[in-house]
Amino acid sequence: MSELYRPVGAHLKNGACEFVVWAPEKKSVELVVTHPYQKTYSMQKDDAGYWQTTVENVKPGLRYLYRIDGEMERPDPASLSQPEGVHKASEVIGRNFNWTDDNWKGLPMEDLIIYELHTGTFTEKGSFEGIIDKLDYLADFGINAIELMPIGKFPGERNWGYDGVYPYAAQNSYGGANGLKKLVNAAHTKGIAIILDVVYNHIGPEGGYQSNFAPYFTKKYHTPWGDALNYDDAYSDGVRNYFLQNALMWLDEFHVDGLRMDAVHAIVDLSAKHFMESLKEKVDEVEKRTGKIKFLIAELDLNNPRYINPESKGGYGLDGQWIDEFHHTIHAVLTGETSGYYEDFGSLQQVEKAFRDTYVYNGIYSPHRKKIFGVPVGDNNYGKFVVFAQNHDHIGNRALGDRLTTNLTTDEVKLAAALVILSPYVPLLFMGEEYGEEAPFLYFTSHSDPELAKGVSEGRKKEFAYFNFKDDYPDPQHEETFKKSMLSWDTHKEEYAGMLRYYKHLIQLRKTVKALQAKDRSSMIVHPLNGGHVLTIERRNGDEKAFIIFNFSKGEACFTVPGDASYNKIFDSNDTDFDGAKKPSQTIKANGSIKLKPCSATLLEQIKQ
């Protein structure tokens, strides 16, 4: 039988272009060139269901479709470019690029400071070029990894990216494939890794023609988006290959450092070898061959370490996992919100548990889910878990897309930031958070299908029918909704500039205080709350030791240093002088006490004898 795993799509090399498409049940597939000339080419089918033909004298810009069984004409499911939108012809593009990042070897996941952004709303340019313009800014305040929300081709020019239908085609309005390569190359020269958010659990509702070619979907399982992608039913080999090759293309050809995989719990696969495990094996091969660190991060709503456990422990070996519960505990305690999925949260004891156990629900009853949920995380180190106080989901899926800055005091916002950045977990910031951006991040789309557009608008309005909007409902289809979500970049305002200095200072402390560097489970001791409002975290790294004290109270509190060592206070979130330097402001002797300001984070570093 032909090789199971093989590249698909259009591959241009030395003037000849090989076209490969998977359509195992079709009687005929033809290549139809529509520009710059019109011609039809026959294709040959192998025993794995892949149709292939090679055309000579091809230049970038050639546009084409596939004719299926002599009737239906469709774009290439593995198209690298869709210049006329999701319904029109695919485009052949050149794949060569003058890379200058040979010295870049990547960064270990546990060392990342991740900055999540949406390409279209991050800058006025709304493109990869706009991100390049901000690389110096990001590097200056401490960011070393950018996570791009999905950039696969979607309908129109306004979308979060999760409605993508061409996973191989970088969104044309963002700058396309070449624009993405320029961004990756430029980021690496600044010491910044690039993470792509990829969607392997569904195909968007408009322009996804995969099922016209092959059994990409199965009725065995149902997901929130309809029939599940076919990872384990008849003909699933071709589906697995389609997404495997996509991941490898980004990590290898595009030099991307890592993938954040959307909602992998919605990838239903009962195969002997789960798709995640197969993907990890292939990615490890790329890492070994290139000598560059590559990593896979799963968004996972299962509280199950199987996805990150090593193969020797029956796991899939992924490098990391998003932890929504860390966010939920912080958000519920600071805002007082306990509706929806926040009904499972709201106590300081859960913040304590999020630090100590990572999974809050690790085999205990969840009132929201109405069942016992999760298992213990095991001995997986803290550097495998990504945490945040804000991200695209938990802002954008609110009725007004409102950020913490509109719901909390400045001191509370600073406390939330300290909880994330001074934790042993991998911190993720959402664009604009670092300077206190107040513009919302709303849900927006630009579907061209009238019925779909109407359904999205009405569905969203119905979802938030309980909310009493003061102004017009932010319709996802309206361009104004998109424009409202653009960052203001008013960093010249003193309140914004002050917050930016604060975030920069926190990140500098994370990187320079040795006691905060260790990531193994024994490196952190979470002291019991004992009914109070002060959470004490003890961090250890060899003979280095520090205490981080979080006061959630609206009033002052007191902390007594345990043990026989003395400490310097090197950080207080209520201070105003944040210049990145570690300045001892107070010495606390053994068994001495220190006053904690309301809603504050304090860092004490042990004085070495």
N, C-alpha and C positions, 0 to 999 in steps of 0.2 A: 504494500500500500504506500502511497505517496507520503512524504514527510508530514507529520501531524501538525507541527507548528511552523508556519511559514508567513512571511510578510504579505500583506494585502494592500490594494490601492495602486497608484500609479508611481512608478519608480524610474526616473529619468537619469540616464548615465551615458555620457559620451555620445549624445545625440539620439540614442535609442531609448524608447520608453516601454517598459513592461507593465502591462495592465493585468491585475489579478483580482477576481471577485469570487466570493463563495456563494454558490447557488446549487446545492446538491440535488434538489428535486426538479430542477428546470430542464426542459428538453433542449433549449438553445438559449445562448446569451451572445449578443453581438455588441461590439464597441461602435458607438455612433459619434463621430467627430462633427461638431457643430461650428467650430471656429478654429483657425482662420480659413478653413475649407470644409466642405461637407463630404464625408465619406464613411462608409460602413465597413467594418472589419469583422470577420468571423473569429470566434474564440474556441479553444479546445478545452475539453473538460477532463480532469484527472479522476482517479478513483476515490479521491477524498471529497469531490464535489467542487473543486476550485477550477474556475474558467480562466484561461490565460491567452494573451496574445502580445506580441512585441511589434511595435511600429517604429520604423527608422525615420531619421531626419525630423525629429520632434524638437520644438523649442518651447521654453516656458511661455505660458499664455494659451496653449492649446486647450480648448474646452470640449467636453465630451459627456455623453450619457451612456447608459447600458440599455439595450433593448432586450426585454425578457420574453421568451417564447414568441417572438415575432410581433408582439403587440405593444406591451407597456414599456415606456421609456422612463428611466429613473436615474437620478444622480448616483454617484459612487458612494456606498455606505462608508468607505474608508477615504473619502475625499480629503485632500490637504488644503483645499481652498474652494470657497463658494462665493465668488465675487458678486453674483446677482441674487443672492439669497438662498434660502433653504430649498426652494422648489425648482430652481433652475440648474443649468449645467455645472458640472465640476470643472476645475481648472488644474492643469499640470503646472507645477512650479519647480524651479531649480532647488536642489537640496544642499548644494555646496555653500559653505560659509567660512569666512576667514576668522577662525577662533584665535583669541589671544590669551586664553585662560589656562594654558598648559600647566602653570605652577599651582593652580587651584586644586587642592586635594579633598575639599569638602570639610564639613564640621561634624563632630559627634553629636548625635541628637540631644544628649543630655546637656550640651553647652549652648543650645539655641535660645535666643530671645526672639520670639516670632512676632511678626507684625502682619496681621491679616488685612487685606485691602480688596476693594472692588475697583477694577481697572477703570471703568467708565465714570465713576464718581469721585475718584481719588484726586484728580486734577481737572482743570478746565479743558485740557487737551483730550481727556478721556481715553488715553491710549498707553501703550507700553512706553512710548517716548516720554510721556508725561511722568511716568514712574522713574525713568532714568534721570530726569531733571531733579528728582527728590532724593536720589541715592546718597548724596553727601549729607543732606539733612538727617536721613535715617541713621546713617553710620555714626554721625556726630552724637546723637543722643543714646547710642548703644545697641541699636538693632543689628543683628547679624543673620536674620532669616526673614524673607518676605513670603507670605502665603497668599497666592493669588486665588481669589474665588474663581469658579470654573470659567475657562476661556474657550471651550469648545463651541463651535458655531451654533447660534440660536436664532430664532426668528426676529427680524428687525435689528435695532441697534440698542435697545434698552431691555436688560434682563439681568437677574442675579447670576444666571449661568446654569442653573439647575434644570432649565428647559432645553438644554443643548441636545442637538440631534446628530451632529457630526463630530464625534469625539476626537477625530484626527485633525480637524481643521481649526486652527486658531482663528478666533473671531476677526473678520476682515476690518471692522470699524476700529478695532484695537491696534491694528498694525500687522495682522496676519502672522504667518510663520516666521518670516524674516525679522519682523519687529520683535517677536518673542525671543528669538536667538540673540538679537542685539541687547535686549534687556538682561538676559542671563549672563552674557559675556561681560557686560558693563558691571553688573552686580558682583560678579566674582572678582573683578579687579578692585572692588571696594571691600572685599572680605565678607560679602553677604551671600548667603545661600538662597536659592529659589525653590519654593515648594508649590506644586500645582494641586489644587483641589480638583479631583476627578470624580466622575459620576459613573459608577459601574453597576448601579442597582436599578436603573430605569432609563428609558429614552423619552425625551420631551414629547409633548402632545401635538406639535405642528412641524411637519417636514421630516419626520422619522420614517423612512421608507424601508428600513431593514427587513420587515416582515414580507415585503414584496419579493425579496430575494431568497429567503431561507427561514427555517423555524427558529428565529431569534427569541421567541417567547414560548412559554408553556402555560397550559391551563391547570397544571398540577398545583400551582401555588398562586395566591393572590396577594398583591401588594397595594399600598395606598395609591399607586399610579395605574393599577389594573393588573393584567396578567404579568407574571414574573418573567424576567429574562431567563432564558433556558440554560442553566448551568449544569444540569444533571439528567435531562430527559434525552430522548432520541435526538440525534444530530447535535448534541451539546458541544462536541469537540470543536466545531467551527465557531461557536459563540465564545467559548473559552479562549480560542486562539485570537479572535477579534479584539478582545480586551487585553489579553496578554501582550500582543504586539503593540497595542496602543501605549501601554505602560512603558514598555521597553523603548519605544520611539522617543518618548519624552525624556527618559532618563539617560539614554545613550546619544541619539542624534542631536537632541536639543540641550544636552548637558544639564538638564534639571537635576536638582539634588535629591528631592524627595517628593512623594505623593501623599496627600491627605485624601483618603478615600471616603466618600460620602456614605453615611448610613449603611455600613457593611452588614448589619443585622438583617437588611432587606435583600441581601444576596442569599437566596435559599439554595443550598447545594448539599445534597446527601451522598455525593460521590465518595468513594473510598479515600480519594485525596481531594480535599476541599480546594476550591479555586484560589483561596488566599495562600494556601501552602504551596501550590504550584507557582503562583506569582512570586512569592518570596524566593523560591529556588532560582527562578530566572533572573531576578534582580541581583541576587548574590553573585551570579555568574557575570553580570555586567560590572559589578563592583570589583570583582577579582581581576577581570580583563583590563579595566580602565585604570585601576589603582586609585579610584576616587570613591569616597564614602557615599552610599546611596541608602535611603531609608523609606520605610512605608509606615504611615500613621493611619490608624483606623478610627473613624467616628463610629462609636459602638454603643448602642443603648441596651446592653445586656448584662453589664456588671459581671463579665465572665473573662478571666485572664487567659482562656484557651487561645485567643487570637494573638497574644503576645508571649505566651509561654514557649520555650524552645521545643523543637521537635522531639528531643529526648524525654520531654515530659508530656508528650501527646499534644503539643500546641502547634500553631501555624508559624510561629517565629517572627511575627511582625515586630517592628522596632518600637512602636508607640501607640498610644490610645488617647483620644480626647476624653476628658472627664467633665461631663456636664454637671454632675452632682456638686462639685466644688463650687461652681458658679451658683447653683441653686441655693446652697446653704448660705453663701454670702449675701445674695440678692434678697432672699426672704428675711434674713435677720436685719439687714440695713434698711430695707424699704417697708417691711411689715406686710408685704404681699403674700397671701397664702391661698390664692385661688388657682385653678387649673393645675398644672404639674407642680406648682409651688405648695400645694396642700400637703405634700410629703415633707415639707421643710418649715423652718421658722424658729428653731431653737439653737442656742449657742452650743449645746451638746453635740449637735450635728456638725457644726463647724469644727469642733474638736475632733470628731470622728473622721471628718474629711481629711484632716491632717494626719491623723494616726493610721487610719485603715484604708485611705484612698477611696474605696467604695463605701458610701454611707449605708446603702442597703446591700448587705453582704450575707444574705440568708435570713433576713428578718421581714416581717410583714409590712407591706407598702399599702397605706390607705388609698392612695391614688390608683394603684394598679389592682387593688383588692386581691392581693395574693402575696405569698412569700417570694421575695425577689433577690437575686444575686447570690454570689458565693464569695468567700474571702479572696483577696488579691494574691495571697501567697508571698513569696520572697522577691517578687519583681521590684527592682529598685525604683526610686522616685523619678529618675531621669527618663522613664518610659511613659510618663503621663503628662499630657498637656492640659493646663488649667487656665482659667480666664475669669475676669469679672464682667466682661462684655465681649460679645462677638456678633456676627451678622444675624444669626438666628434669634438670639435672645433680645436683640434690639428690633430687628426688622419684622419679627412676628408679633409685635405689639401693635395695638390699634393705631397709635400715632408714631410708631417707630422711634420712640423717645429713648434717649440715652440716660445713664445714671446722673449726668450733670443737671438734668432737669427735675430730678426727683430727690436728690440728696444734697446735703450741705457740702461745702468744700472739704471740711474735715472728714466727712464720711466717705467722699470720693477718694480722698488720699488714703484713708484706712483700707478701702477696698483694693487700691493699687498695691499697697504694702503687703496685704495678705497674699496676693498673687506673686509679686516679684521677689519677695523675701522667703517664699516657700521653697522647699527642695524640688518641687515639680518644675516642668518646663513651662515658662510663662508665655502667654499669647496676649497681645494687645490688639484692639480693633482700631482701624485707622481713625485718627483724630482724637482718640482717647487721651493721648499723651499731653495734649494742651487743653483738654476740657471742651472739645467741640460740642456745640449745642444744637447744630443742625441735625434733624432726624435722619435715620436710615430706614426708608420706607420700602415696601415691597412694590416692585415695578416690572412691567412687561411691555412688549410691543408686538403682540400677535397680529398677523394680517388676516387670519381666518375670523370673519365677523362673529360667527357663532361661538367660537372658542373665546374670543375677546370678551364677548358679552357674558359668557359663563364665568370667566375669571373675575370680572368686575362684580357681578352679582353675588358670586360665591364669597368673595372677600367681604362684601358689604353685609351679607347675611351672617358671616362668622363673627362680625363685630357689631351685630344689631343691638347688643346690650349697651354699647358705648354711646354716650351723648356727645356727639361731635359739635364743638362750638362753631367750626367752620365747615366747609364742604368736606365730605368724605374723601380721603385721598385715594382716588381711583387708580389702580395699578396701571391702567392703559393710558392715562393722561400723562403727557410729557412733563407737566408741571410737577407731578409726583416724583419723577426722576430728578428734576432740577433741584427740588427741595432737599434731596439727599446728597447733593454735592458738598464736599468739605468747603468751609469758608476760608480756611488758612489765615484767620485773623490773629496770627501769632504775635503781632506787634502790640496787641492789647496787653496791659500789664498782668491782668488775671490769667490770660492764656500763657504768656511768657513765664509767669511764676510756676504754673502747673508743669510746663515743659521742663523747667529746671528741676522740679521735684522728681519727675519720672527719670530724668537723666541721672540724678543723684542716686535714686534707688537702684537703678541698673548698675551703676558704678560700684555700689556697695556689694551687690550680688556677685560681681566679678572679682572683687578685690579682698573681701573679708574671707580669710582662709577657712574659718569654721563653717561657712556657708557652702563650701565647695563639694563636700561629700554627698553621695546620692544613695548609698546602701541603706537598707531598712534600719540598721543599728545606729545610723548617724543622727537620728532625730528622736528626742524624747518629748512627748506631748504631755504636759502636766495636767492633771484633772482640774476642771473648773471649780469644783466644790461649791457649786451653787452661785458663784459670783459672775461678774461680767468681764473678768480678765482672763484671757487665754495666754498661757505661757508656753513658748516653744523653745526647747533647748537643742542647740545644734552642736555637733562635735565632728572634728576632723583631726585624727591623731591626737596631739596634745593641745590643739586649738579648741576653744570653747566660746560659745556666745549664747545669749538669751534674747529672744524676740518676744516682746510683751505687747499684746493687743488689748487695748481697753475699749470695750464696746459700750461702756456706760456714757450717759449724757453728763455725768459728773466726774470729778476727780476720783482717782483710786490710788492705792498704795501697793508697791511691790517690794518684798523683802528678798534680797539675794541669798539663796541657799548655799551651803558649803563653806569652805574656808578660803576661797580665793576672792580677790578684789577685781572690780570691773570698771571699765571706762564706758560712759554713755557716749556713743558715737553717732546716734541718729534719734531724732524725735520728729515725727511727722507734723507736729504743730509749729515747728520752727519755720522761719522764713528765709534763712540763709542757706540755700542749696547750690553749692558750686562744684559738687563732685568730690571735694576733698573730705577725707576722713578726719574730723576734728573732735578730739575728746572734749566734751563740754562739762563733764562732771565725773568724779571718781566716787565709786560706791564700794566701801570696804566690806569684807566678809560679814554676812548677817546684817548688813546695813540696809536701809530702805530708801526708796525713791518714789517721788510723787509722779503719777501718770495723769496727763491732761485728758480731758474728755475726748472720746472718739479719736484715739491716737494709737500710733505704733511706735515703739521704742526699741532700739537695738543696743545691747550691752555686749562689749567684747572683753574677754578675760585678759587681765594684765599678767603677762608671763613673768615668773619670778627669776 
